[in-house]
Structure formats: structure tokens, C-alpha cells
Amino acid sequence: MVFCRNVMIYFDTPTQRDVLQRIHACMRPGGLLFAGHSENFSAHGDLFVLKGKTVYERLPDRTAKGAL
């Protein structure tokens, strides 16, 4: 599980993508990423899927395009 709350809001979309790919590469499939209430990673649905208001589940590598 990774807690990255209220950090990504300070990055532009390409930087968010880079950070999320790096987080994705360090996690196991099914791992959880906890974000802040004002953060939304729906544009990165190939890496993580929303499981709750601020909880995202890491998807398997086969669906992650461009993962590190």
C-alpha cells in the first residue's frame, strides 16, 4: 500500500503520469494507492482503478501501457 495524499495536485498531467508509472512499477497487482480527496487519477485508468473515494487499486502489468 502506498499513501500519496495531497501531493499530485501540485504536478502537471505529464508529471503525474510519470510519478504514477513509477509507483505502479513498485507495487504488486492488487496493491492500494491512497490519494487525497482533491486528487483524481481517472485519466490513468490503465494503471489504477478507483475502489473508493480516495483509494485506487493497482492493475496488473498486462493492462499498464508504458509502465516502468
Predicted model as a PDB file, atoms N, CA, C, CB and O in Angstrom, pLDDT in the B-factor column:
MODEL        1                                                                  
ATOM      1  N   MET A   1       0.841  -1.161   0.000  1.00 95.00           N  
ATOM      2  CA  MET A   1       0.000   0.000   0.000  1.00 95.00           C  
ATOM      3  C   MET A   1       0.889   1.226   0.000  1.00 95.00           C  
ATOM      4  CB  MET A   1      -0.958  -0.004   1.202  1.00 95.00           C  
ATOM      5  O   MET A   1       1.956   1.251   0.614  1.00 95.00           O  
ATOM      6  N   VAL A   2       0.417   2.244  -0.708  1.00 96.00           N  
ATOM      7  CA  VAL A   2       1.149   3.498  -0.832  1.00 96.00           C  
ATOM      8  C   VAL A   2       0.212   4.639  -0.452  1.00 96.00           C  
ATOM      9  CB  VAL A   2       1.710   3.688  -2.280  1.00 96.00           C  
ATOM     10  O   VAL A   2      -0.932   4.701  -0.903  1.00 96.00           O  
ATOM     11  N   PHE A   3       0.714   5.528   0.375  1.00 96.00           N  
ATOM     12  CA  PHE A   3      -0.025   6.735   0.731  1.00 96.00           C  
ATOM     13  C   PHE A   3       0.641   7.913   0.026  1.00 96.00           C  
ATOM     14  CB  PHE A   3      -0.065   6.948   2.290  1.00 96.00           C  
ATOM     15  O   PHE A   3       1.800   8.236   0.288  1.00 96.00           O  
ATOM     16  N   CYS A   4      -0.097   8.539  -0.857  1.00 94.00           N  
ATOM     17  CA  CYS A   4       0.392   9.696  -1.605  1.00 94.00           C  
ATOM     18  C   CYS A   4      -0.733  10.718  -1.607  1.00 94.00           C  
ATOM     19  CB  CYS A   4       0.834   9.310  -3.079  1.00 94.00           C  
ATOM     20  O   CYS A   4      -1.390  10.945  -2.623  1.00 94.00           O  
ATOM     21  N   ARG A   5      -0.935  11.318  -0.465  1.00 95.00           N  
ATOM     22  CA  ARG A   5      -2.083  12.199  -0.278  1.00 95.00           C  
ATOM     23  C   ARG A   5      -1.696  13.662  -0.437  1.00 95.00           C  
ATOM     24  CB  ARG A   5      -2.703  11.973   1.091  1.00 95.00           C  
ATOM     25  O   ARG A   5      -0.748  14.150   0.179  1.00 95.00           O  
ATOM     26  N   ASN A   6      -2.460  14.348  -1.285  1.00 93.00           N  
ATOM     27  CA  ASN A   6      -2.310  15.787  -1.486  1.00 93.00           C  
ATOM     28  C   ASN A   6      -0.913  16.179  -1.960  1.00 93.00           C  
ATOM     29  CB  ASN A   6      -2.628  16.515  -0.208  1.00 93.00           C  
ATOM     30  O   ASN A   6      -0.363  17.198  -1.544  1.00 93.00           O  
ATOM     31  N   VAL A   7      -0.357  15.354  -2.833  1.00 93.00           N  
ATOM     32  CA  VAL A   7       0.949  15.637  -3.425  1.00 93.00           C  
ATOM     33  C   VAL A   7       0.791  15.881  -4.925  1.00 93.00           C  
ATOM     34  CB  VAL A   7       1.940  14.471  -3.162  1.00 93.00           C  
ATOM     35  O   VAL A   7       1.347  16.833  -5.472  1.00 93.00           O  
ATOM     36  N   MET A   8       0.034  15.016  -5.573  1.00 94.00           N  
ATOM     37  CA  MET A   8      -0.083  15.043  -7.030  1.00 94.00           C  
ATOM     38  C   MET A   8      -0.761  16.310  -7.551  1.00 94.00           C  
ATOM     39  CB  MET A   8      -0.849  13.833  -7.499  1.00 94.00           C  
ATOM     40  O   MET A   8      -0.580  16.665  -8.716  1.00 94.00           O  
ATOM     41  N   ILE A   9      -1.529  16.988  -6.722  1.00 93.00           N  
ATOM     42  CA  ILE A   9      -2.222  18.207  -7.166  1.00 93.00           C  
ATOM     43  C   ILE A   9      -1.244  19.313  -7.554  1.00 93.00           C  
ATOM     44  CB  ILE A   9      -3.156  18.711  -6.068  1.00 93.00           C  
ATOM     45  O   ILE A   9      -1.622  20.268  -8.231  1.00 93.00           O  
ATOM     46  N   TYR A  10      -0.006  19.187  -7.131  1.00 94.00           N  
ATOM     47  CA  TYR A  10       0.998  20.202  -7.435  1.00 94.00           C  
ATOM     48  C   TYR A  10       1.740  19.938  -8.744  1.00 94.00           C  
ATOM     49  CB  TYR A  10       1.988  20.286  -6.306  1.00 94.00           C  
ATOM     50  O   TYR A  10       2.551  20.759  -9.174  1.00 94.00           O  
ATOM     51  N   PHE A  11       1.462  18.782  -9.388  1.00 94.00           N  
ATOM     52  CA  PHE A  11       2.155  18.400 -10.614  1.00 94.00           C  
ATOM     53  C   PHE A  11       1.242  18.547 -11.825  1.00 94.00           C  
ATOM     54  CB  PHE A  11       2.668  16.961 -10.511  1.00 94.00           C  
ATOM     55  O   PHE A  11       0.024  18.402 -11.718  1.00 94.00           O  
ATOM     56  N   ASP A  12       1.847  18.838 -12.987  1.00 93.00           N  
ATOM     57  CA  ASP A  12       1.070  18.846 -14.220  1.00 93.00           C  
ATOM     58  C   ASP A  12       0.774  17.396 -14.630  1.00 93.00           C  
ATOM     59  CB  ASP A  12       1.832  19.608 -15.356  1.00 93.00           C  
ATOM     60  O   ASP A  12       1.326  16.458 -14.054  1.00 93.00           O  
ATOM     61  N   THR A  13      -0.096  17.222 -15.623  1.00 90.00           N  
ATOM     62  CA  THR A  13      -0.535  15.877 -16.019  1.00 90.00           C  
ATOM     63  C   THR A  13       0.614  14.970 -16.457  1.00 90.00           C  
ATOM     64  CB  THR A  13      -1.541  15.982 -17.140  1.00 90.00           C  
ATOM     65  O   THR A  13       0.644  13.814 -16.036  1.00 90.00           O  
ATOM     66  N   PRO A  14       1.561  15.429 -17.280  1.00 94.00           N  
ATOM     67  CA  PRO A  14       2.670  14.534 -17.650  1.00 94.00           C  
ATOM     68  C   PRO A  14       3.514  14.091 -16.440  1.00 94.00           C  
ATOM     69  CB  PRO A  14       3.572  15.229 -18.669  1.00 94.00           C  
ATOM     70  O   PRO A  14       3.960  12.945 -16.379  1.00 94.00           O  
ATOM     71  N   THR A  15       3.724  14.989 -15.496  1.00 95.00           N  
ATOM     72  CA  THR A  15       4.494  14.636 -14.299  1.00 95.00           C  
ATOM     73  C   THR A  15       3.709  13.667 -13.432  1.00 95.00           C  
ATOM     74  CB  THR A  15       4.859  15.896 -13.490  1.00 95.00           C  
ATOM     75  O   THR A  15       4.282  12.733 -12.871  1.00 95.00           O  
ATOM     76  N   GLN A  16       2.392  13.879 -13.317  1.00 94.00           N  
ATOM     77  CA  GLN A  16       1.554  12.931 -12.579  1.00 94.00           C  
ATOM     78  C   GLN A  16       1.678  11.539 -13.186  1.00 94.00           C  
ATOM     79  CB  GLN A  16       0.077  13.388 -12.579  1.00 94.00           C  
ATOM     80  O   GLN A  16       1.823  10.547 -12.473  1.00 94.00           O  
ATOM     81  N   ARG A  17       1.620  11.483 -14.512  1.00 95.00           N  
ATOM     82  CA  ARG A  17       1.723  10.193 -15.208  1.00 95.00           C  
ATOM     83  C   ARG A  17       3.053   9.514 -14.881  1.00 95.00           C  
ATOM     84  CB  ARG A  17       1.584  10.387 -16.738  1.00 95.00           C  
ATOM     85  O   ARG A  17       3.083   8.318 -14.590  1.00 95.00           O  
ATOM     86  N   ASP A  18       4.132  10.257 -14.928  1.00 96.00           N  
ATOM     87  CA  ASP A  18       5.452   9.706 -14.627  1.00 96.00           C  
ATOM     88  C   ASP A  18       5.501   9.171 -13.199  1.00 96.00           C  
ATOM     89  CB  ASP A  18       6.540  10.771 -14.832  1.00 96.00           C  
ATOM     90  O   ASP A  18       5.988   8.064 -12.969  1.00 96.00           O  
ATOM     91  N   VAL A  19       5.005   9.940 -12.251  1.00 96.00           N  
ATOM     92  CA  VAL A  19       5.011   9.514 -10.850  1.00 96.00           C  
ATOM     93  C   VAL A  19       4.142   8.273 -10.669  1.00 96.00           C  
ATOM     94  CB  VAL A  19       4.516  10.654  -9.931  1.00 96.00           C  
ATOM     95  O   VAL A  19       4.543   7.332  -9.984  1.00 96.00           O  
ATOM     96  N   LEU A  20       2.963   8.262 -11.274  1.00 96.00           N  
ATOM     97  CA  LEU A  20       2.072   7.103 -11.145  1.00 96.00           C  
ATOM     98  C   LEU A  20       2.677   5.858 -11.783  1.00 96.00           C  
ATOM     99  CB  LEU A  20       0.715   7.402 -11.781  1.00 96.00           C  
ATOM    100  O   LEU A  20       2.502   4.757 -11.262  1.00 96.00           O  
ATOM    101  N   GLN A  21       3.379   6.010 -12.893  1.00 96.00           N  
ATOM    102  CA  GLN A  21       4.043   4.852 -13.506  1.00 96.00           C  
ATOM    103  C   GLN A  21       5.129   4.311 -12.586  1.00 96.00           C  
ATOM    104  CB  GLN A  21       4.645   5.230 -14.875  1.00 96.00           C  
ATOM    105  O   GLN A  21       5.305   3.097 -12.481  1.00 96.00           O  
ATOM    106  N   ARG A  22       5.847   5.184 -11.933  1.00 96.00           N  
ATOM    107  CA  ARG A  22       6.898   4.752 -11.011  1.00 96.00           C  
ATOM    108  C   ARG A  22       6.305   4.056  -9.782  1.00 96.00           C  
ATOM    109  CB  ARG A  22       7.752   5.954 -10.576  1.00 96.00           C  
ATOM    110  O   ARG A  22       6.822   3.034  -9.331  1.00 96.00           O  
ATOM    111  N   ILE A  23       5.230   4.611  -9.253  1.00 96.00           N  
ATOM    112  CA  ILE A  23       4.547   3.976  -8.121  1.00 96.00           C  
ATOM    113  C   ILE A  23       4.021   2.610  -8.551  1.00 96.00           C  
ATOM    114  CB  ILE A  23       3.383   4.872  -7.595  1.00 96.00           C  
ATOM    115  O   ILE A  23       4.187   1.623  -7.834  1.00 96.00           O  
ATOM    116  N   HIS A  24       3.391   2.556  -9.712  1.00 96.00           N  
ATOM    117  CA  HIS A  24       2.839   1.317 -10.253  1.00 96.00           C  
ATOM    118  C   HIS A  24       3.920   0.233 -10.353  1.00 96.00           C  
ATOM    119  CB  HIS A  24       2.211   1.572 -11.637  1.00 96.00           C  
ATOM    120  O   HIS A  24       3.687  -0.925 -10.008  1.00 96.00           O  
ATOM    121  N   ALA A  25       5.094   0.626 -10.827  1.00 96.00           N  
ATOM    122  CA  ALA A  25       6.191  -0.331 -11.010  1.00 96.00           C  
ATOM    123  C   ALA A  25       6.693  -0.904  -9.690  1.00 96.00           C  
ATOM    124  CB  ALA A  25       7.341   0.333 -11.741  1.00 96.00           C  
ATOM    125  O   ALA A  25       7.237  -2.008  -9.664  1.00 96.00           O  
ATOM    126  N   CYS A  26       6.518  -0.174  -8.604  1.00 96.00           N  
ATOM    127  CA  CYS A  26       6.994  -0.617  -7.285  1.00 96.00           C  
ATOM    128  C   CYS A  26       5.971  -1.456  -6.524  1.00 96.00           C  
ATOM    129  CB  CYS A  26       7.370   0.582  -6.449  1.00 96.00           C  
ATOM    130  O   CYS A  26       6.298  -2.083  -5.516  1.00 96.00           O  
ATOM    131  N   MET A  27       4.742  -1.463  -7.008  1.00 97.00           N  
ATOM    132  CA  MET A  27       3.667  -2.146  -6.294  1.00 97.00           C  
ATOM    133  C   MET A  27       3.356  -3.501  -6.906  1.00 97.00           C  
ATOM    134  CB  MET A  27       2.415  -1.288  -6.282  1.00 97.00           C  
ATOM    135  O   MET A  27       3.660  -3.753  -8.072  1.00 97.00           O  
ATOM    136  N   ARG A  28       2.756  -4.358  -6.122  1.00 95.00           N  
ATOM    137  CA  ARG A  28       2.230  -5.631  -6.612  1.00 95.00           C  
ATOM    138  C   ARG A  28       0.812  -5.416  -7.139  1.00 95.00           C  
ATOM    139  CB  ARG A  28       2.246  -6.713  -5.487  1.00 95.00           C  
ATOM    140  O   ARG A  28       0.111  -4.517  -6.674  1.00 95.00           O  
ATOM    141  N   PRO A  29       0.384  -6.230  -8.100  1.00 94.00           N  
ATOM    142  CA  PRO A  29      -1.010  -6.137  -8.553  1.00 94.00           C  
ATOM    143  C   PRO A  29      -1.953  -6.300  -7.363  1.00 94.00           C  
ATOM    144  CB  PRO A  29      -1.314  -7.212  -9.638  1.00 94.00           C  
ATOM    145  O   PRO A  29      -1.749  -7.159  -6.506  1.00 94.00           O  
ATOM    146  N   GLY A  30      -2.974  -5.473  -7.327  1.00 95.00           N  
ATOM    147  CA  GLY A  30      -3.924  -5.507  -6.223  1.00 95.00           C  
ATOM    148  C   GLY A  30      -3.535  -4.595  -5.080  1.00 95.00           C  
ATOM    149  O   GLY A  30      -4.317  -4.397  -4.150  1.00 95.00           O  
ATOM    150  N   GLY A  31      -2.310  -4.024  -5.137  1.00 97.00           N  
ATOM    151  CA  GLY A  31      -1.879  -3.085  -4.099  1.00 97.00           C  
ATOM    152  C   GLY A  31      -2.747  -1.841  -4.117  1.00 97.00           C  
ATOM    153  O   GLY A  31      -3.376  -1.529  -5.129  1.00 97.00           O  
ATOM    154  N   LEU A  32      -2.781  -1.143  -3.018  1.00 98.00           N  
ATOM    155  CA  LEU A  32      -3.651   0.017  -2.895  1.00 98.00           C  
ATOM    156  C   LEU A  32      -2.857   1.313  -2.838  1.00 98.00           C  
ATOM    157  CB  LEU A  32      -4.520  -0.111  -1.662  1.00 98.00           C  
ATOM    158  O   LEU A  32      -1.820   1.399  -2.180  1.00 98.00           O  
ATOM    159  N   LEU A  33      -3.364   2.314  -3.536  1.00 97.00           N  
ATOM    160  CA  LEU A  33      -2.807   3.654  -3.530  1.00 97.00           C  
ATOM    161  C   LEU A  33      -3.845   4.578  -2.910  1.00 97.00           C  
ATOM    162  CB  LEU A  33      -2.412   4.121  -4.973  1.00 97.00           C  
ATOM    163  O   LEU A  33      -4.967   4.685  -3.405  1.00 97.00           O  
ATOM    164  N   PHE A  34      -3.469   5.238  -1.832  1.00 97.00           N  
ATOM    165  CA  PHE A  34      -4.363   6.159  -1.140  1.00 97.00           C  
ATOM    166  C   PHE A  34      -3.996   7.581  -1.547  1.00 97.00           C  
ATOM    167  CB  PHE A  34      -4.277   5.977   0.410  1.00 97.00           C  
ATOM    168  O   PHE A  34      -2.866   8.025  -1.343  1.00 97.00           O  
ATOM    169  N   ALA A  35      -4.965   8.289  -2.124  1.00 96.00           N  
ATOM    170  CA  ALA A  35      -4.762   9.657  -2.613  1.00 96.00           C  
ATOM    171  C   ALA A  35      -5.565  10.623  -1.749  1.00 96.00           C  
ATOM    172  CB  ALA A  35      -5.177   9.784  -4.111  1.00 96.00           C  
ATOM    173  O   ALA A  35      -6.331  10.212  -0.877  1.00 96.00           O  
ATOM    174  N   GLY A  36      -5.377  11.908  -2.006  1.00 94.00           N  
ATOM    175  CA  GLY A  36      -6.147  12.926  -1.303  1.00 94.00           C  
ATOM    176  C   GLY A  36      -7.524  13.103  -1.916  1.00 94.00           C  
ATOM    177  O   GLY A  36      -7.781  12.630  -3.023  1.00 94.00           O  
ATOM    178  N   HIS A  37      -8.407  13.780  -1.201  1.00 94.00           N  
ATOM    179  CA  HIS A  37      -9.779  13.982  -1.669  1.00 94.00           C  
ATOM    180  C   HIS A  37      -9.852  14.837  -2.933  1.00 94.00           C  
ATOM    181  CB  HIS A  37     -10.603  14.625  -0.575  1.00 94.00           C  
ATOM    182  O   HIS A  37     -10.794  14.705  -3.714  1.00 94.00           O  
ATOM    183  N   SER A  38      -8.877  15.703  -3.139  1.00 93.00           N  
ATOM    184  CA  SER A  38      -8.902  16.585  -4.312  1.00 93.00           C  
ATOM    185  C   SER A  38      -8.146  16.011  -5.499  1.00 93.00           C  
ATOM    186  CB  SER A  38      -8.324  17.930  -3.957  1.00 93.00           C  
ATOM    187  O   SER A  38      -8.033  16.669  -6.533  1.00 93.00           O  
ATOM    188  N   GLU A  39      -7.624  14.793  -5.368  1.00 93.00           N  
ATOM    189  CA  GLU A  39      -6.858  14.170  -6.447  1.00 93.00           C  
ATOM    190  C   GLU A  39      -7.714  13.151  -7.192  1.00 93.00           C  
ATOM    191  CB  GLU A  39      -5.590  13.497  -5.892  1.00 93.00           C  
ATOM    192  O   GLU A  39      -8.508  12.426  -6.594  1.00 93.00           O  
ATOM    193  N   ASN A  40      -7.534  13.113  -8.511  1.00 89.00           N  
ATOM    194  CA  ASN A  40      -8.305  12.210  -9.343  1.00 89.00           C  
ATOM    195  C   ASN A  40      -7.379  11.635 -10.415  1.00 89.00           C  
ATOM    196  CB  ASN A  40      -9.529  12.940  -9.982  1.00 89.00           C  
ATOM    197  O   ASN A  40      -6.767  12.374 -11.186  1.00 89.00           O  
ATOM    198  N   PHE A  41      -7.286  10.310 -10.451  1.00 89.00           N  
ATOM    199  CA  PHE A  41      -6.399   9.646 -11.402  1.00 89.00           C  
ATOM    200  C   PHE A  41      -7.171   8.877 -12.466  1.00 89.00           C  
ATOM    201  CB  PHE A  41      -5.462   8.707 -10.670  1.00 89.00           C  
ATOM    202  O   PHE A  41      -6.661   7.897 -13.009  1.00 89.00           O  
ATOM    203  N   SER A  42      -8.384   9.304 -12.771  1.00 85.00           N  
ATOM    204  CA  SER A  42      -9.208   8.597 -13.759  1.00 85.00           C  
ATOM    205  C   SER A  42      -8.569   8.621 -15.145  1.00 85.00           C  
ATOM    206  CB  SER A  42     -10.606   9.215 -13.823  1.00 85.00           C  
ATOM    207  O   SER A  42      -8.835   7.731 -15.952  1.00 85.00           O  
ATOM    208  N   ALA A  43      -7.744   9.603 -15.438  1.00 87.00           N  
ATOM    209  CA  ALA A  43      -7.064   9.666 -16.741  1.00 87.00           C  
ATOM    210  C   ALA A  43      -5.968   8.609 -16.850  1.00 87.00           C  
ATOM    211  CB  ALA A  43      -6.463  11.063 -16.962  1.00 87.00           C  
ATOM    212  O   ALA A  43      -5.402   8.409 -17.925  1.00 87.00           O  
ATOM    213  N   HIS A  44      -5.674   7.944 -15.763  1.00 91.00           N  
ATOM    214  CA  HIS A  44      -4.618   6.932 -15.726  1.00 91.00           C  
ATOM    215  C   HIS A  44      -5.218   5.559 -15.395  1.00 91.00           C  
ATOM    216  CB  HIS A  44      -3.529   7.315 -14.685  1.00 91.00           C  
ATOM    217  O   HIS A  44      -4.639   4.773 -14.646  1.00 91.00           O  
ATOM    218  N   GLY A  45      -6.383   5.299 -15.972  1.00 91.00           N  
ATOM    219  CA  GLY A  45      -7.126   4.075 -15.698  1.00 91.00           C  
ATOM    220  C   GLY A  45      -6.459   2.800 -16.172  1.00 91.00           C  
ATOM    221  O   GLY A  45      -6.907   1.705 -15.834  1.00 91.00           O  
ATOM    222  N   ASP A  46      -5.391   2.926 -16.954  1.00 94.00           N  
ATOM    223  CA  ASP A  46      -4.657   1.735 -17.357  1.00 94.00           C  
ATOM    224  C   ASP A  46      -3.674   1.298 -16.265  1.00 94.00           C  
ATOM    225  CB  ASP A  46      -3.910   1.993 -18.672  1.00 94.00           C  
ATOM    226  O   ASP A  46      -3.121   0.200 -16.326  1.00 94.00           O  
ATOM    227  N   LEU A  47      -3.461   2.160 -15.272  1.00 95.00           N  
ATOM    228  CA  LEU A  47      -2.543   1.839 -14.177  1.00 95.00           C  
ATOM    229  C   LEU A  47      -3.284   1.475 -12.896  1.00 95.00           C  
ATOM    230  CB  LEU A  47      -1.613   3.012 -13.914  1.00 95.00           C  
ATOM    231  O   LEU A  47      -2.940   0.510 -12.214  1.00 95.00           O  
ATOM    232  N   PHE A  48      -4.311   2.269 -12.583  1.00 95.00           N  
ATOM    233  CA  PHE A  48      -5.045   2.108 -11.330  1.00 95.00           C  
ATOM    234  C   PHE A  48      -6.540   2.227 -11.583  1.00 95.00           C  
ATOM    235  CB  PHE A  48      -4.589   3.152 -10.290  1.00 95.00           C  
ATOM    236  O   PHE A  48      -6.975   2.937 -12.489  1.00 95.00           O  
ATOM    237  N   VAL A  49      -7.318   1.523 -10.771  1.00 95.00           N  
ATOM    238  CA  VAL A  49      -8.771   1.615 -10.846  1.00 95.00           C  
ATOM    239  C   VAL A  49      -9.286   2.110  -9.488  1.00 95.00           C  
ATOM    240  CB  VAL A  49      -9.413   0.228 -11.232  1.00 95.00           C  
ATOM    241  O   VAL A  49      -8.820   1.669  -8.438  1.00 95.00           O  
ATOM    242  N   LEU A  50     -10.247   3.026  -9.529  1.00 95.00           N  
ATOM    243  CA  LEU A  50     -10.827   3.593  -8.320  1.00 95.00           C  
ATOM    244  C   LEU A  50     -11.631   2.532  -7.581  1.00 95.00           C  
ATOM    245  CB  LEU A  50     -11.713   4.807  -8.657  1.00 95.00           C  
ATOM    246  O   LEU A  50     -12.495   1.880  -8.167  1.00 95.00           O  
ATOM    247  N   LYS A  51     -11.347   2.363  -6.297  1.00 96.00           N  
ATOM    248  CA  LYS A  51     -12.047   1.367  -5.478  1.00 96.00           C  
ATOM    249  C   LYS A  51     -12.895   2.025  -4.396  1.00 96.00           C  
ATOM    250  CB  LYS A  51     -11.044   0.409  -4.838  1.00 96.00           C  
ATOM    251  O   LYS A  51     -13.769   1.379  -3.819  1.00 96.00           O  
ATOM    252  N   GLY A  52     -12.653   3.266  -4.124  1.00 93.00           N  
ATOM    253  CA  GLY A  52     -13.387   4.028  -3.110  1.00 93.00           C  
ATOM    254  C   GLY A  52     -13.178   5.499  -3.401  1.00 93.00           C  
ATOM    255  O   GLY A  52     -12.644   5.847  -4.454  1.00 93.00           O  
ATOM    256  N   LYS A  53     -13.582   6.366  -2.497  1.00 93.00           N  
ATOM    257  CA  LYS A  53     -13.456   7.802  -2.756  1.00 93.00           C  
ATOM    258  C   LYS A  53     -12.026   8.233  -3.028  1.00 93.00           C  
ATOM    259  CB  LYS A  53     -13.995   8.580  -1.591  1.00 93.00           C  
ATOM    260  O   LYS A  53     -11.791   9.060  -3.909  1.00 93.00           O  
ATOM    261  N   THR A  54     -11.075   7.695  -2.298  1.00 94.00           N  
ATOM    262  CA  THR A  54      -9.677   8.101  -2.460  1.00 94.00           C  
ATOM    263  C   THR A  54      -8.729   6.910  -2.531  1.00 94.00           C  
ATOM    264  CB  THR A  54      -9.266   9.006  -1.318  1.00 94.00           C  
ATOM    265  O   THR A  54      -7.524   7.059  -2.325  1.00 94.00           O  
ATOM    266  N   VAL A  55      -9.267   5.734  -2.821  1.00 97.00           N  
ATOM    267  CA  VAL A  55      -8.460   4.510  -2.854  1.00 97.00           C  
ATOM    268  C   VAL A  55      -8.452   3.945  -4.272  1.00 97.00           C  
ATOM    269  CB  VAL A  55      -9.008   3.452  -1.846  1.00 97.00           C  
ATOM    270  O   VAL A  55      -9.503   3.728  -4.875  1.00 97.00           O  
ATOM    271  N   TYR A  56      -7.250   3.713  -4.791  1.00 96.00           N  
ATOM    272  CA  TYR A  56      -7.065   3.144  -6.121  1.00 96.00           C  
ATOM    273  C   TYR A  56      -6.348   1.818  -6.001  1.00 96.00           C  
ATOM    274  CB  TYR A  56      -6.280   4.107  -7.037  1.00 96.00           C  
ATOM    275  O   TYR A  56      -5.441   1.663  -5.183  1.00 96.00           O  
ATOM    276  N   GLU A  57      -6.758   0.854  -6.824  1.00 97.00           N  
ATOM    277  CA  GLU A  57      -6.114  -0.462  -6.844  1.00 97.00           C  
ATOM    278  C   GLU A  57      -5.198  -0.558  -8.053  1.00 97.00           C  
ATOM    279  CB  GLU A  57      -7.169  -1.600  -6.868  1.00 97.00           C  
ATOM    280  O   GLU A  57      -5.573  -0.175  -9.161  1.00 97.00           O  
ATOM    281  N   ARG A  58      -3.996  -1.072  -7.831  1.00 97.00           N  
ATOM    282  CA  ARG A  58      -3.023  -1.249  -8.917  1.00 97.00           C  
ATOM    283  C   ARG A  58      -3.493  -2.361  -9.837  1.00 97.00           C  
ATOM    284  CB  ARG A  58      -1.608  -1.568  -8.357  1.00 97.00           C  
ATOM    285  O   ARG A  58      -3.836  -3.452  -9.382  1.00 97.00           O  
ATOM    286  N   LEU A  59      -3.507  -2.083 -11.123  1.00 95.00           N  
ATOM    287  CA  LEU A  59      -3.876  -3.086 -12.113  1.00 95.00           C  
ATOM    288  C   LEU A  59      -2.648  -3.907 -12.501  1.00 95.00           C  
ATOM    289  CB  LEU A  59      -4.504  -2.419 -13.359  1.00 95.00           C  
ATOM    290  O   LEU A  59      -1.518  -3.447 -12.341  1.00 95.00           O  
ATOM    291  N   PRO A  60      -2.864  -5.114 -13.009  1.00 93.00           N  
ATOM    292  CA  PRO A  60      -1.740  -5.950 -13.465  1.00 93.00           C  
ATOM    293  C   PRO A  60      -0.961  -5.286 -14.593  1.00 93.00           C  
ATOM    294  CB  PRO A  60      -2.249  -7.316 -13.928  1.00 93.00           C  
ATOM    295  O   PRO A  60      -1.485  -4.423 -15.297  1.00 93.00           O  
ATOM    296  N   ASP A  61       0.284  -5.694 -14.757  1.00 84.00           N  
ATOM    297  CA  ASP A  61       1.167  -5.127 -15.784  1.00 84.00           C  
ATOM    298  C   ASP A  61       0.609  -5.241 -17.186  1.00 84.00           C  
ATOM    299  CB  ASP A  61       2.501  -5.798 -15.734  1.00 84.00           C  
ATOM    300  O   ASP A  61       0.831  -4.351 -18.007  1.00 84.00           O  
ATOM    301  N   ARG A  62      -0.098  -6.293 -17.478  1.00 65.00           N  
ATOM    302  CA  ARG A  62      -0.549  -6.504 -18.853  1.00 65.00           C  
ATOM    303  C   ARG A  62      -1.507  -5.404 -19.324  1.00 65.00           C  
ATOM    304  CB  ARG A  62      -1.226  -7.863 -18.972  1.00 65.00           C  
ATOM    305  O   ARG A  62      -1.680  -5.215 -20.528  1.00 65.00           O  
ATOM    306  N   THR A  63      -2.134  -4.673 -18.388  1.00 47.00           N  
ATOM    307  CA  THR A  63      -3.031  -3.586 -18.786  1.00 47.00           C  
ATOM    308  C   THR A  63      -2.352  -2.235 -18.666  1.00 47.00           C  
ATOM    309  CB  THR A  63      -4.297  -3.604 -17.941  1.00 47.00           C  
ATOM    310  O   THR A  63      -2.929  -1.220 -19.057  1.00 47.00           O  
ATOM    311  N   ALA A  64      -1.146  -2.203 -18.137  1.00 47.00           N  
ATOM    312  CA  ALA A  64      -0.462  -0.927 -17.930  1.00 47.00           C  
ATOM    313  C   ALA A  64       0.415  -0.601 -19.131  1.00 47.00           C  
ATOM    314  CB  ALA A  64       0.384  -0.962 -16.640  1.00 47.00           C  
ATOM    315  O   ALA A  64       1.445  -1.239 -19.351  1.00 47.00           O  
ATOM    316  N   LYS A  65       0.013   0.369 -19.883  1.00 53.00           N  
ATOM    317  CA  LYS A  65       0.779   0.799 -21.049  1.00 53.00           C  
ATOM    318  C   LYS A  65       1.861   1.771 -20.594  1.00 53.00           C  
ATOM    319  CB  LYS A  65      -0.146   1.456 -22.121  1.00 53.00           C  
ATOM    320  O   LYS A  65       1.567   2.774 -19.944  1.00 53.00           O  
ATOM    321  N   GLY A  66       3.099   1.477 -20.933  1.00 51.00           N  
ATOM    322  CA  GLY A  66       4.183   2.390 -20.605  1.00 51.00           C  
ATOM    323  C   GLY A  66       4.675   2.297 -19.182  1.00 51.00           C  
ATOM    324  O   GLY A  66       5.416   3.175 -18.741  1.00 51.00           O  
ATOM    325  N   ALA A  67       4.296   1.274 -18.446  1.00 44.00           N  
ATOM    326  CA  ALA A  67       4.787   1.149 -17.074  1.00 44.00           C  
ATOM    327  C   ALA A  67       6.275   0.898 -17.079  1.00 44.00           C  
ATOM    328  CB  ALA A  67       4.060   0.024 -16.328  1.00 44.00           C  
ATOM    329  O   ALA A  67       6.805   0.222 -17.961  1.00 44.00           O  
ATOM    330  N   LEU A  68       6.935   1.443 -16.093  1.00 44.00           N  
ATOM    331  CA  LEU A  68       8.392   1.288 -15.991  1.00 44.00           C  
ATOM    332  C   LEU A  68       8.755  -0.079 -15.491  1.00 44.00           C  
ATOM    333  CB  LEU A  68       8.987   2.341 -15.074  1.00 44.00           C  
ATOM    334  O   LEU A  68       9.937  -0.388 -15.343  1.00 44.00           O  
TER     335      LEU A  68                                                      
ENDMDL                                                                          
END                                                                             
